Amino acid sequence: MHDVAVVGAGAAGLAASIFAAETAVRGDREQRIVLLDGAKTIGAKILVSGGGRCNVTHEVVTPTDYFGNRRIIKNVLAAFSVEQAVTWFASLGVALKREETGKLFPVTDKARTVLNALVDRCHKLGVAICPDHRVTDIVSHPGSEAGFVIHHLHGSVLAKKVILATGGRSVPKSGSDGFGYSLARRLGHHVTATVPALVPLMLDDRMFHQTLSGLSHDIELTTVVKGRHVDCRTGSLLWTHLGISGPVVMDASRFWCLAQAHKDVVAVYGNFLPGQTQEQVRQWFREQVQDNPRRSLLKTWAQQIPERCVEALCAHAECDPTTAAAQLPRKDRDRLLAVLTKFKFPIKHDRGWNYAEVTAGGVPLEEVNFRTMESKLVPGLYLIGEILDCDGRIGGFNFQWAWATGYLAGRAVSTRVCADSEAHR
Ligand SMILES: Cc1cc2nc3c(=O)[nH]c(=O)nc-3n(C[C@H](O)[C@H](O)[C@H](O)COP(=O)(O)OP(=O)(O)OC[C@H]3O[C@@H](n4cnc5c(N)ncnc54)[C@H](O)[C@@H]3O)c2cc1C
């Protein structure tokens, strides 16, 4: 019989185990905590995160960095601030450094430092980590001392409380293959439609993206669903051999994927002159024509957009980039201006779960108590991390969500176990 069984040894599950065990130690209690994971070696996602450097959190984290029920997200984030995360990691022996973008990384620049610190702390606190223990079912027995029977590949364990931290569907070979949603459903929870988020987008083969592969520059992306602007953001776009990627595309991808899942008409437009309206751009071009009438289109636009990109966009607008600015017929100018400021990306697919960094959708936040992360439907069950219907933008926000929800659940579960055993005395 265990006091707490944590299912899933990713960021959220490891954090929850540590906070649960630390809370017990502080209360001078011993608690038997078992951490079950289906993967043969744990922590795959932490190791690949942040390009192998693990972007642990961000210097400023606000609810608007996330999608989901913002009122609940706000409460969760308020319970475990960035400062607390930094102090907590320091206590684990992981010093963090801030990069120009505001992202926080371990000073070693190695994700391994983060994983090792979390696992070492679990070991020190006596948390039993069981890799290769894929959980196949969780049965709740309300009223009995062993609140739950957890069936796994090698048998079953009994536990008073369960923390479900099985992640989402992104990068299924890491162990997070979406089965956790089935476990949650069987226990009575709902799961909203899940789609890839923070995922590159693939363009029609006939597009010019291959010729620009490797080039990145700023762009303003607007996503329009059923005629309504649902998202507009500016940031770096990276052209790839398959389409478009980079932070701004990854951040916007969830809207395109959700619309696709709902079979809604969706379009993503790019403004290659971020922050400028078509009218402002037109005015700027007029001034250029007056000041440098003989300058080519290529050289004129290359003042604001990378040259390779101007070439491709001119070709797309059927304009010769060597044409002198003053010689451009009005019709061609209007077509080029439309391409430069309202370029419709011919998106065919997202790049799929193997390339998505997170999952949009999951167990509704309304089904958990945001002070404890305990299920409102199944007493003694706690849900944390990516399994919940909350996804953050790129920059360390998803890990912050994992630490914060792990903190709340870990502390709450431990306190509850103590209180229950006092009551039974
Ligand atoms: C390539 C990549 C890079 C990323 N980089 C960053 C970054 O730099 N910063 C950031 O904030 N976020 C990043 N993320 C997102 C971040 O990794 C996740 O949001 C975070 O790991 C979610 O934590 P989690 O514990 O909820 O889920 P996971 O980390 O997915 O952990 C879930 C665990 O549950 C286990 N599991 C699943 N089903 C079962 C089962 N049935 N039985 C037993 N165990 C099970 C899995 O094996 C896994 O170990 C990145 C993601 C990817 C894919």
The ligand as a Gaussian input file, in Angstrom:
#p B3LYP/6-31G(d) Opt

LIG

0 1
 C       10.934000      18.856000     -28.503000
 C       10.296000      19.536000     -27.324000
 C       10.912000      20.631000     -26.756000
 C       10.309000      21.293000     -25.678000
 N       10.963000      22.331000     -25.117000
 C       10.402000      22.975000     -24.066000
 C       11.106000      24.002000     -23.393000
 O       12.281000      24.267000     -23.662000
 N       10.443000      24.676000     -22.398000
 C        9.167000      24.361000     -22.021000
 O        8.621000      25.005000     -21.118000
 N        8.509000      23.330000     -22.592000
 C        9.105000      22.626000     -23.598000
 N        8.451000      21.575000     -24.154000
 C        7.142000      21.192000     -23.604000
 C        7.359000      20.413000     -22.285000
 O        8.335000      19.422000     -22.511000
 C        6.065000      19.760000     -21.818000
 O        5.040000      20.726000     -21.733000
 C        6.247000      19.122000     -20.464000
 O        7.262000      18.141000     -20.531000
 C        4.957000      18.467000     -19.961000
 O        5.232000      17.829000     -18.758000
 P        4.314000      16.647000     -18.227000
 O        5.036000      16.105000     -17.052000
 O        2.936000      17.109000     -18.070000
 O        4.288000      15.578000     -19.392000
 P        5.505000      14.681000     -20.035000
 O        6.790000      15.405000     -19.893000
 O        5.023000      14.373000     -21.384000
 O        5.550000      13.425000     -19.105000
 C        4.551000      12.456000     -19.074000
 C        5.146000      11.157000     -18.605000
 O        4.075000      10.216000     -18.442000
 C        4.494000       8.966000     -18.910000
 N        3.288000       8.198000     -19.271000
 C        2.385000       8.478000     -20.242000
 N        1.421000       7.545000     -20.235000
 C        1.719000       6.686000     -19.253000
 C        1.088000       5.495000     -18.749000
 N       -0.027000       5.019000     -19.275000
 N        1.674000       4.854000     -17.714000
 C        2.825000       5.314000     -17.156000
 N        3.459000       6.422000     -17.588000
 C        2.905000       7.094000     -18.629000
 C        5.397000       9.278000     -20.087000
 O        6.286000       8.222000     -20.332000
 C        6.102000      10.531000     -19.611000
 O        7.301000      10.229000     -18.963000
 C        9.053000      20.858000     -25.191000
 C        8.457000      19.733000     -25.752000
 C        9.069000      19.075000     -26.796000
 C        8.404000      17.855000     -27.359000

